[in-house]
């Protein structure tokens, strides 16, 4: 049992060590990590001078040197930091420029001039596709290195703002561009495979119970589509004849030969032409549109008559109702599935009463067709 627990503890310690070794922090996280290291190594009431953090940007160096004391102060350890203005003044007097080649003796001399007990110096350098932030703590009285630590920093928007011209920044931008291009290429392939493309045109059938013959033509764009619908209904005169020698009175038609009288069969037939234009608004990219249209309906109405007592039948243009042209409107949905589409629209002719016996199904238009990519 004890052995098993020991194995688990070793395993967890190993995982934590590996995670820490491969962790890549943001700039602020790295500053806090290195500040915590300083906080752990410096004794209470120590006088600390952060002399320099070398980087490719003076603004970045200043930002890091200002943030490190802030972190230590927030964690309430009694450490005294030498004022930045005093450090800058002394560095200017002795023409001090920090680099990794500065000797420890020079650092000790600077520390003595500042009255510091601990000197902190560091650098932010490029490390592959990231940055490395390292610091070194030097005891002024003993000239002994008290410790050193480093943290990897990922290239993010903050680092981009300070080091826009670094090779890491260029590498990251290039990698992001390649990733974006790959993502867009994959999206394009997927869209083509699914028939989801930004533009093209479609052609198909559109009809209803009252207008069974129809055609719908449209142009698809990224967000909108335009269409024109035409529907027709031909009059049915099956078994009926037409004669110009007729007299129409009420519901009766009289022939010039007074021996023939025809009675209205209470049936009508008509020629109908509906023409509407409109647009579709894209709801789901290249998949679902909501459409609305407006146009006209032209109608020629005919009545059917039969001769009393015989099988003779006639048709006659409705004398009570002239040829008419009325405003028509439609609204519905259009769904594209790969290279095919289906649509459903409800059409209303202004002034017409909806046939409640059919629940208005005569006004429902259904269609399907093919979509061509431009």
C-alpha positions in Angstrom: 0.0 0.0 0.0 2.8 2.3 0.9 4.7 1.4 -2.2 1.7 2.2 -4.4 1.2 5.6 -2.7 4.9 6.3 -3.3 4.6 5.4 -6.9 1.6 7.7 -7.4 3.4 10.6 -5.7 6.4 10.1 -7.9 4.2 10.0 -11.0 2.4 13.2 -10.0 5.7 14.9 -9.2 7.0 13.9 -12.6 3.9 15.2 -14.4 4.1 18.5 -12.5 7.8 18.8 -13.4 7.2 18.1 -17.1 4.2 20.5 -17.2 6.4 23.3 -15.6 9.3 22.6 -17.9 7.1 22.9 -21.0 4.8 25.7 -19.8 4.9 28.8 -21.9 3.6 31.9 -20.0 2.3 35.2 -21.1 4.5 38.2 -20.4 2.7 39.2 -17.2 2.7 35.6 -16.0 6.4 35.3 -16.6 7.0 38.6 -14.7 5.0 37.2 -11.8 6.9 33.9 -11.9 10.3 35.6 -11.8 9.2 38.1 -9.2 8.1 35.2 -7.0 11.5 33.7 -7.4 13.1 37.0 -6.2 10.6 37.1 -3.4 11.6 33.6 -2.3 15.4 34.3 -2.4 15.7 37.8 -1.0 15.6 38.0 2.8 13.3 40.4 4.7 14.5 44.1 4.8 16.9 43.5 1.9 17.7 46.4 -0.3 17.3 45.3 -4.0 18.3 47.2 -7.2 16.9 46.0 -10.5 19.6 47.4 -12.7 18.4 46.3 -16.1 16.3 43.9 -18.1 17.9 43.7 -21.5 15.5 43.3 -24.4 15.0 44.6 -27.9 12.7 47.4 -26.6 13.4 50.0 -24.0 9.7 50.3 -23.3 9.5 46.5 -22.7 12.5 46.7 -20.3 10.9 49.5 -18.4 7.6 47.7 -18.2 9.2 44.6 -16.7 11.3 46.5 -14.2 8.3 48.5 -13.0 6.1 45.4 -12.7 8.5 43.3 -10.6 8.5 45.6 -7.6 4.8 45.9 -7.8 4.4 42.1 -7.5 6.7 41.9 -4.5 4.9 44.8 -2.7 1.5 43.2 -3.3 2.8 40.1 -1.6 3.8 42.2 1.5 7.4 41.1 2.0 9.6 43.8 3.5 12.0 44.4 0.7 13.3 47.9 -0.2 13.8 48.7 -3.9 16.2 51.3 -5.0 14.5 54.1 -6.8 14.6 53.8 -10.6 15.7 57.4 -11.1 18.7 56.9 -8.8 19.7 53.7 -10.7 19.5 55.6 -14.0 21.6 58.4 -12.6 24.4 56.1 -11.3 24.4 54.1 -14.5 24.8 57.3 -16.5 27.7 58.4 -14.3 29.7 55.3 -14.9 28.4 54.7 -18.4 27.0 51.3 -17.4 25.4 49.3 -20.1 24.2 45.9 -19.0 24.7 42.8 -21.2 25.3 39.2 -20.5 29.1 39.9 -20.7 29.1 42.4 -17.8 31.4 41.0 -15.1 30.2 40.3 -11.6 32.8 42.7 -10.2 31.3 45.5 -12.3 27.8 44.6 -11.0 29.2 44.6 -7.4 30.7 48.0 -7.9 27.3 49.3 -9.2 25.6 47.7 -6.2 27.9 49.4 -3.7 27.3 52.8 -5.4 23.5 52.2 -5.1 23.7 51.0 -1.5 22.0 47.8 -2.5 22.5 44.4 -1.0 21.2 42.4 -4.0 21.5 43.3 -7.7 19.0 41.9 -10.1 19.7 41.9 -13.8 18.0 40.0 -16.6 17.2 39.7 -20.3 14.4 38.8 -22.7 15.8 37.0 -25.7 14.4 35.0 -28.6 14.2 31.3 -28.1 12.9 29.4 -31.1 9.3 30.3 -31.7 9.0 32.0 -28.3 11.0 34.2 -25.9 13.1 33.4 -22.8 13.0 35.7 -19.8 15.9 35.1 -17.4 17.1 36.9 -14.2 20.2 36.6 -12.1 20.5 37.6 -8.4 23.9 38.7 -7.2 24.8 39.4 -3.5 26.8 42.6 -3.4 28.7 42.0 -0.1 29.7 38.4 -1.0 29.8 38.8 -4.8 28.1 35.4 -4.9 25.3 34.5 -7.3 22.3 33.9 -5.1 20.3 32.3 -7.9 19.1 32.4 -11.5 15.8 31.6 -13.1 14.2 31.6 -16.5 10.7 31.4 -18.0 9.5 30.9 -21.6 7.2 33.6 -22.9 4.7 33.0 -25.7 4.4 35.5 -28.5 1.0 37.2 -28.0 -0.5 40.7 -28.6 1.4 42.2 -25.7 4.8 41.0 -27.0 3.8 42.0 -30.5 3.2 45.6 -29.3 6.7 45.7 -27.8 8.7 43.6 -30.3 6.9 43.9 -33.6 10.0 43.4 -35.7 11.5 40.4 -33.9 12.0 37.2 -35.8 9.6 35.5 -33.3 7.0 38.0 -34.3 7.6 37.5 -38.0 7.6 33.7 -37.5 4.3 33.9 -35.5 2.6 36.1 -38.1 3.7 33.8 -40.8 2.5 30.8 -38.9 -0.9 32.5 -38.2 -1.2 33.4 -41.9 -0.5 29.8 -42.9 -3.0 28.5 -40.3 -5.6 31.0 -41.5 -5.0 30.1 -45.2 -5.2 26.4 -44.3 -8.5 27.0 -42.4 -9.9 29.0 -45.3 -8.9 26.3 -47.8 -10.5 23.6 -45.7 -13.7 25.7 -45.4 -13.7 26.3 -49.2 -13.3 22.5 -49.9 -16.1 21.8 -47.4 -18.4 24.4 -48.9 -17.8 23.0 -52.4 -18.4 19.5 -51.2 -21.7 20.5 -49.6 -22.7 22.8 -52.4 -22.3 25.9 -50.2 -21.0 28.6 -52.5 -21.4 32.3 -52.4 -23.0 33.0 -55.7 -24.6 31.3 -58.7 -28.1 31.0 -60.2 -30.9 28.5 -59.9 -33.7 27.3 -62.1 -36.6 25.1 -61.3 -40.3 24.3 -61.1 -42.8 26.3 -59.1 -46.5 25.5 -59.0 -49.7 25.4 -57.0 -53.1 23.8 -57.2 -54.5 26.8 -59.0 -51.5 27.4 -61.2 -49.8 24.1 -61.8 -47.4 25.3 -64.5 -44.6 27.5 -63.4 -40.9 28.3 -63.5 -38.6 30.1 -60.9 -35.4 31.7 -61.9 -33.0 33.3 -59.3 -29.5 34.6 -58.8 -27.7 33.8 -55.5 -25.3 36.2 -53.9 -23.4 36.0 -50.6 -26.2 37.5 -48.4 -29.1 38.0 -50.8 -30.7 36.5 -53.8 -33.0 37.8 -56.5 -35.7 35.9 -58.3 -38.5 36.0 -60.8 -41.4 33.6 -60.7 -43.9 32.9 -63.5 -46.9 30.6 -63.1 -49.6 29.7 -65.5 -53.0 28.0 -65.5 -54.7 27.2 -68.8 -58.5 27.1 -69.1 -60.1 23.7 -69.6 -62.8 23.6 -72.2 -63.0 19.8 -72.5 -66.3 18.7 -74.1 -67.4 22.4 -74.6 -67.7 24.3 -77.8 -67.5 28.0 -78.5 -69.8 29.9 -80.7 -69.9 33.6 -81.5 -73.6 33.5 -82.1 -74.6 33.7 -78.4 -76.4 36.0 -76.1 -75.4 36.2 -72.4 -78.1 37.1 -69.9 -77.5 36.5 -66.2 -76.8 32.8 -65.9 -78.3 31.9 -69.2 -76.9 31.9 -72.7 -79.4 32.1 -75.6 -78.5 31.0 -79.2 -79.8 33.0 -82.2 -82.0 30.0 -82.7 -84.5 30.6 -79.9 -85.0 26.9 -79.5 -81.6 26.5 -77.8 -81.2 27.6 -74.2 -78.0 27.0 -72.1 -77.8 27.0 -68.4 -74.7 27.8 -66.3 -73.2 24.7 -64.9 -71.9 26.7 -61.9 -68.4 25.9 -63.1 -65.7 28.3 -64.1 -62.4 28.0 -65.9 -59.8 30.6 -66.4 -56.5 31.6 -67.9 -54.1 32.8 -65.2 -50.6 34.3 -65.3 -48.8 35.2 -62.1 -45.5 37.1 -62.4 -43.6 38.1 -59.2 -40.1 39.4 -58.6 -38.4 39.7 -55.2 -35.4 38.9 -53.1 -34.2 36.3 -50.6 -32.4 37.2 -47.4 -29.7 34.7 -46.3 -30.6 33.3 -42.8 -28.0 30.4 -42.8 -25.0 30.8 -45.1 -25.9 29.4 -48.5 -28.4 27.1 -46.9 -31.6 28.9 -45.8 -33.2 32.0 -47.2 -36.4 33.8 -46.3 -38.0 35.3 -49.5 -40.5 38.0 -50.3 -41.9 39.0 -53.7 -44.4 41.3 -55.3 -45.9 41.4 -58.8 -49.3 40.9 -60.5 -51.8 38.3 -61.5 -53.6 38.6 -64.9 -56.8 36.6 -65.2 -59.3 35.8 -68.0 -62.4 34.2 -66.6 -64.7 31.8 -68.5 -68.1 30.2 -67.7 -69.2 26.7 -68.8 -72.8 26.1 -70.0 -74.9 23.1 -71.1 -78.0 23.0 -73.2 -81.1 22.0 -71.4 -82.3 18.6 -72.3 -79.3 17.7 -74.5 -75.6 16.9 -74.1 -74.4 20.0 -76.0 -72.0 22.2 -74.0 -70.6 25.6 -74.6 -68.0 27.9 -73.0 -68.2 31.6 -72.9 -66.1 34.4 -71.6 -67.5 35.7 -68.4 -69.5 38.8 -69.2 -69.9 39.8 -65.6 -66.2 40.1 -64.9 -63.7 41.8 -67.3 -60.1 40.7 -67.7 -58.3 41.8 -64.6 -54.9 42.7 -63.4 -54.4 42.5 -59.6 -51.5 43.0 -57.2 -49.9 39.8 -55.9 -47.5 39.2 -53.1 -45.6 36.2 -51.8 -43.5 35.1 -48.8 -41.8 31.9 -47.9 -38.6 30.0 -47.5 -35.9 28.7 -49.8 -33.6 25.8 -48.8 -30.5 24.7 -50.8 -29.2 21.2 -50.3 -25.9 20.7 -52.2 -26.7 21.6 -55.8 -30.5 21.3 -55.4 -33.1 23.4 -53.7 -36.6 23.3 -52.5 -38.9 26.2 -51.7 -42.3 26.9 -50.3 -44.2 30.2 -50.8 -47.6 31.5 -49.8 -49.1 33.8 -52.5 -51.9 36.3 -51.9 -53.7 38.2 -54.6 -55.0 41.5 -53.2 -58.8 41.6 -53.2 -59.3 37.8 -53.5 -61.0 35.9 -50.7 -59.0 32.9 -49.4 -60.9 29.6 -50.0 -61.4 28.4 -46.4 -62.7 25.0 -47.7 -59.2 24.2 -48.9 -57.5 25.9 -45.9 -55.8 28.2 -48.4 -53.8 25.4 -49.9 -54.6 26.8 -53.4 -52.3 29.7 -52.5 -49.4 27.5 -51.4 -46.6 27.4 -54.0 -44.1 24.6 -54.0 -41.0 24.3 -56.0 -37.7 22.5 -56.6 -34.8 22.8 -58.9 -31.0 22.9 -59.6 -28.4 25.4 -58.6 -25.5 26.3 -60.8 -22.3 27.7 -59.4 -21.1 30.7 -61.2 
